[in-house]
Amino acid sequence: MRERSDAADADADDARETFASTLDADDAVSRASTSTDEVVIARLDAAGARNAQNATNVDATTTTTTTTDDASKATNERAKKKTTKKTYERVKLPTPEEVYQQDAMDNCAVKTAMSCALGGALGGVMGVVFGAFEPMEVPAVDAPKVTVRETIKQGLRSAGARSWSYAKGFAAFGALYAGSECAVEKARARHDVVNSAYAGCFTGGVMARSSGPSGIAFGCATMAALSVAMDKFMDHH
């Protein structure tokens, strides 16, 4: 019996030793796996660090290249500015004849006379043109016959009378407008659209003087507005 009990104890001790060895082997495997995972993580971290360093190096290289290009461009522009010579135009002073001519053109009497002549010429041409479009008078049935020569003479006399009437009106208008504008400009010592408004009002009122106070007021307002509109359109001032 005692021998059997000793054999059973020996078997139990062997079993315990075997179980302990198994546990130690499992612990060793677990520690080895943990160490392997740590090595892999460390390698991944090292690879990420290398990639970050490479990216930093690329950025630094790009920045250096851009800075170098900008510096080269700036140097080239400075070199171009140094090589380009500035050119100056000679100031041309007016001659005495040109000064006298300008003074004459600024004279109110000269302006009035020139506007009167130009207005008369324009009115004469417009009278002839408008007269050509007027219908001819048809003679009565019992009227004496008129030759072609007499008809031409009558047409010429009618065109001449109409042309003279237009010429007088345009000449008066040009003289009044130019003279009044020059006088207002000299009095105000300014060259702006207000002078045109005053001149238009004065000219319109004088031209409509035979129509009474209402006609004078209407002519003044109409010509002032027309003068301002024409100056704005032509950008005269």
C-alpha positions as CSV (number, residue, x, y, z in Angstrom):
1,M,0.0,0.0,0.0
2,R,2.8,2.3,0.9
3,E,4.5,1.7,-2.4
4,R,1.3,2.5,-4.3
5,S,0.9,5.8,-2.3
6,D,4.5,6.8,-3.1
7,A,4.0,6.1,-6.8
8,A,0.8,8.2,-6.8
9,D,2.6,11.1,-5.2
10,A,5.3,10.8,-7.7
11,D,2.8,10.9,-10.6
12,A,1.1,13.9,-9.1
13,D,4.4,15.7,-8.8
14,D,5.2,14.9,-12.4
15,A,1.8,16.2,-13.5
16,R,2.3,19.4,-11.5
17,E,5.7,19.9,-13.0
18,T,4.4,19.3,-16.5
19,F,1.5,21.7,-16.0
20,A,4.0,24.3,-14.6
21,S,6.2,23.8,-17.6
22,T,3.3,24.3,-19.9
23,L,2.3,27.5,-18.2
24,D,5.9,28.8,-18.4
25,A,6.0,27.9,-22.2
26,D,2.7,29.8,-22.7
27,D,4.0,32.8,-20.8
28,A,7.2,32.8,-22.9
29,V,5.1,32.6,-26.1
30,S,3.0,35.5,-24.9
31,R,6.0,37.6,-24.1
32,A,7.6,36.8,-27.5
33,S,4.4,37.9,-29.2
34,T,4.3,41.1,-27.2
35,S,7.9,41.8,-28.1
36,T,7.2,41.1,-31.8
37,D,4.3,43.6,-31.8
38,E,6.5,46.2,-30.1
39,V,9.2,45.7,-32.7
40,V,6.6,46.1,-35.5
41,I,5.2,49.3,-34.0
42,A,8.7,50.6,-33.5
43,R,9.5,50.0,-37.1
44,L,6.3,51.6,-38.3
45,D,7.1,54.7,-36.1
46,A,10.6,54.8,-37.6
47,A,9.2,54.6,-41.1
48,G,6.7,57.4,-40.4
49,A,9.5,59.6,-39.0
50,R,11.6,59.0,-42.1
51,N,8.6,59.9,-44.3
52,A,8.0,63.1,-42.3
53,Q,11.7,64.0,-42.6
54,N,11.6,63.4,-46.4
55,A,8.5,65.6,-46.7
56,T,10.2,68.3,-44.7
57,N,13.3,68.1,-46.9
58,V,11.1,68.3,-50.1
59,D,9.3,71.4,-48.7
60,A,12.6,73.1,-47.8
61,T,14.0,72.3,-51.3
62,T,10.8,73.8,-53.0
63,T,11.0,76.9,-50.8
64,T,14.6,77.4,-51.6
65,T,14.0,77.0,-55.4
66,T,11.1,79.5,-55.3
67,T,13.2,82.0,-53.4
68,T,16.0,81.6,-55.9
69,D,13.6,82.1,-58.8
70,D,12.2,85.3,-57.2
71,A,15.6,86.6,-56.6
72,S,16.6,85.9,-60.2
73,K,13.5,87.7,-61.5
74,A,14.2,90.7,-59.3
75,T,17.8,90.9,-60.5
76,N,16.7,90.7,-64.1
77,E,14.1,93.5,-63.7
78,R,16.7,95.7,-62.0
79,A,19.1,95.0,-64.8
80,K,16.4,95.9,-67.4
81,K,15.7,99.2,-65.6
82,K,19.3,100.1,-65.6
83,T,19.8,99.3,-69.3
84,T,16.6,101.2,-70.4
85,K,17.3,104.9,-70.9
86,K,14.6,107.4,-70.2
87,T,13.6,109.6,-73.2
88,Y,12.4,113.1,-72.8
89,E,10.5,115.2,-75.4
90,R,11.6,118.7,-76.0
91,V,9.1,121.2,-74.8
92,K,8.0,123.4,-77.8
93,L,7.4,127.0,-76.8
94,P,4.8,128.9,-78.9
95,T,6.1,131.4,-81.4
96,P,5.2,135.1,-81.1
97,E,2.8,134.7,-84.1
98,E,1.0,131.8,-82.3
99,V,0.8,133.9,-79.1
100,Y,-0.7,136.9,-81.1
101,Q,-3.1,134.5,-82.8
102,Q,-4.3,133.0,-79.6
103,D,-4.8,136.4,-78.0
104,A,-6.8,137.4,-81.0
105,M,-9.0,134.3,-80.8
106,D,-9.6,135.0,-77.1
107,N,-10.9,138.5,-77.9
108,C,-14.7,138.8,-77.6
109,A,-15.0,141.1,-80.6
110,V,-13.1,138.7,-82.8
111,K,-15.2,135.7,-81.5
112,T,-18.4,137.6,-82.1
113,A,-17.4,138.7,-85.7
114,M,-16.3,135.1,-86.6
115,S,-19.5,133.5,-85.2
116,C,-21.6,136.1,-87.1
117,A,-19.8,135.3,-90.4
118,L,-19.9,131.6,-89.9
119,G,-23.6,131.7,-88.9
120,G,-24.5,133.8,-91.9
121,A,-22.7,131.4,-94.3
122,L,-24.4,128.4,-92.7
123,G,-27.8,130.1,-92.8
124,G,-27.4,131.0,-96.4
125,V,-26.6,127.3,-97.4
126,M,-29.5,126.0,-95.3
127,G,-31.9,128.5,-96.9
128,V,-30.9,127.3,-100.4
129,V,-31.3,123.7,-99.4
130,F,-34.6,124.1,-97.7
131,G,-35.9,126.3,-100.5
132,A,-35.3,123.5,-103.0
133,F,-37.7,121.2,-101.2
134,E,-40.6,123.7,-101.1
135,P,-43.3,122.9,-103.6
136,M,-43.5,125.3,-106.6
137,E,-46.5,127.5,-107.0
138,V,-48.9,126.3,-109.7
139,P,-50.0,129.2,-111.9
140,A,-53.7,129.9,-112.4
141,V,-55.4,128.7,-115.6
142,D,-56.0,132.2,-116.9
143,A,-52.5,133.4,-115.9
144,P,-50.2,134.4,-118.8
145,K,-47.7,131.8,-119.8
146,V,-44.3,132.1,-118.4
147,T,-41.2,130.9,-120.2
148,V,-38.7,128.5,-118.7
149,R,-36.2,131.3,-118.3
150,E,-38.6,133.4,-116.2
151,T,-39.5,130.3,-114.1
152,I,-35.8,129.8,-113.3
153,K,-35.4,133.5,-112.5
154,Q,-38.3,133.4,-110.1
155,G,-36.9,130.3,-108.4
156,L,-33.5,131.9,-108.0
157,R,-35.1,135.0,-106.5
158,S,-37.1,133.0,-104.1
159,A,-34.1,130.9,-103.0
160,G,-32.0,134.1,-102.6
161,A,-34.7,135.7,-100.4
162,R,-35.0,132.6,-98.3
163,S,-31.2,132.2,-98.1
164,W,-30.8,135.8,-97.0
165,S,-33.5,135.4,-94.3
166,Y,-31.8,132.3,-92.9
167,A,-28.4,134.0,-93.1
168,K,-29.6,137.0,-91.1
169,G,-31.2,134.8,-88.4
170,F,-28.2,132.5,-88.1
171,A,-25.7,135.4,-88.1
172,A,-27.6,137.1,-85.3
173,F,-27.8,133.9,-83.3
174,G,-24.1,133.2,-83.7
175,A,-23.1,136.7,-82.8
176,L,-25.4,136.9,-79.7
177,Y,-24.3,133.5,-78.4
178,A,-20.6,133.9,-78.9
179,G,-20.5,137.4,-77.6
180,S,-22.5,136.7,-74.5
181,E,-20.6,133.5,-73.7
182,C,-17.3,135.4,-74.0
183,A,-18.5,138.2,-71.9
184,V,-19.8,135.9,-69.2
185,E,-16.6,133.9,-69.2
186,K,-14.5,137.0,-68.8
187,A,-16.7,138.2,-66.0
188,R,-16.7,134.9,-64.1
189,A,-13.1,134.0,-64.9
190,R,-14.2,130.4,-65.4
191,H,-14.5,128.1,-68.4
192,D,-17.4,125.8,-67.6
193,V,-20.9,124.8,-68.7
194,V,-22.5,127.6,-66.7
195,N,-21.2,130.1,-69.3
196,S,-23.1,128.2,-72.0
197,A,-26.3,128.2,-69.9
198,Y,-26.1,132.0,-69.5
199,A,-25.3,132.6,-73.1
200,G,-28.1,130.3,-74.3
201,C,-30.6,131.9,-72.0
202,F,-29.6,135.4,-73.2
203,T,-29.6,134.4,-76.9
204,G,-33.0,132.6,-76.7
205,G,-34.6,135.5,-74.9
206,V,-33.3,138.1,-77.4
207,M,-34.4,136.0,-80.4
208,A,-37.9,135.6,-78.9
209,R,-38.3,139.3,-77.8
210,S,-41.2,139.8,-80.2
211,S,-43.3,137.1,-78.5
212,G,-43.8,138.9,-75.2
213,P,-42.6,138.0,-71.7
214,S,-43.9,134.4,-71.9
215,G,-42.1,133.8,-75.2
216,I,-38.9,135.4,-73.9
217,A,-39.0,133.1,-70.8
218,F,-39.6,130.0,-73.0
219,G,-36.9,131.0,-75.4
220,C,-34.4,131.6,-72.5
221,A,-35.2,128.2,-70.8
222,T,-35.1,126.3,-74.1
223,M,-31.9,127.7,-75.4
224,A,-30.2,127.3,-72.0
225,A,-31.1,123.6,-71.8
226,L,-30.1,123.0,-75.4
227,S,-26.7,124.7,-74.9
228,V,-26.0,122.7,-71.8
229,A,-27.0,119.5,-73.5
230,M,-24.8,120.2,-76.5
231,D,-21.8,121.1,-74.3
232,K,-22.3,117.8,-72.4
233,F,-22.6,115.8,-75.6
234,M,-19.5,117.4,-77.3
235,D,-17.5,117.5,-74.0
236,H,-16.6,121.1,-74.8
237,H,-15.7,122.1,-71.2
